[in-house]
Amino acid sequence: MSQRIAWIGVGNLGGPMVQRLIDAGLRPLLFDANRQALEAFAEAADLAYSLDAIAEADIVFSTLPNDEVLTSVAGELAKVIADGAVFCDMSTVSPQASAEVAEIMVGKAYLRAPVSGSVSHARQGILTVLASGPEAAYTQSLSIFQCFAKTCFHVGAEEEARYLKLVINNLVGSTAALVAESLALAGKAGLDPATTLDVLATSAVASPLLKYKVEPLKARDFTPSFTTDMMIKDMSLVTQAAEGLGSPVPLAAITLALLKQHSEEGGADEDFFGLVKLLERQTH
């Protein structure tokens, strides 16, 4: 591939995505403020120790933790990358912050491309990419997406991908709350938890998410694929975006309150499906 690819942020999700590029035979230029995470890729990638070093990249991808980091990085990056370069941010951030980045990146092709899926999905190369922004930039980035994504969608010209990611996250977070409530009810009725989970996984309400969580829930294994505090961040983005649009999200608000309670009671670093334990405590 003749394009010079740079990637900013090689943490929990970005790291496995970058590894997929490397496994595909690419040698990206990487930047991360965390030197330890960055230098883990020293043999297979080129390392940048400042954003200035990314000036020659044709496409710059980023996976960043929040609104503040994204807008800060975009402000620095806009000063150094070429006018013809593509900036493709794949973080989960608010549509409002993303719109600020669009203003910062005037003259550059800015692609919003958050992903749906877990770290495990990233390692397997089966994420879903939700992209909005210039169609030419999407086309230019597609072969890179296909290194770590099974499915890619171009859904609009501006912040559509950001809103769509929040719609999905709302369903994911709310599913955990609904499963927790339902399992607590089943337990109160004397049903066997393992049998209940097996039945749910083959019922009309079965989903890939639910099926993925059945065995960990049976084993009471709350090792995080996505922590409670991470889901609090995402559900907060959902409720804030909905408030900005004047769209009521009462179930999202309830889910967010439950997540915050579980975090405060010791579940911050557990998987967000640890809500099962919170609802059990409330039931008993």
Salt bridges, closest charged atoms under 4 A:
ASP46 OD2 - ARG4 NH2 3.19
ASP46 OD1 - ARG27 NE 2.96
GLU76 OE2 - LYS79 NZ 3.42
ASP83 OD1 - LYS108 NZ 3.29
ASP89 OD2 - ARG162 NH2 2.83
GLU159 OE2 - ARG112 NH2 2.70
ASP198 OD1 - LYS218 NZ 2.57
GLU215 OE2 - LYS218 NZ 3.50
ASP234 OD1 - LYS233 NZ 3.99
GLU265 OE1 - ARG281 NH2 2.77
GLU270 OE1 - HIS262 NE2 3.02
GLU270 OE2 - LYS277 NZ 2.47
ASP271 OD1 - LYS213 NZ 3.00
GLU280 OE2 - ARG220 NH1 2.83
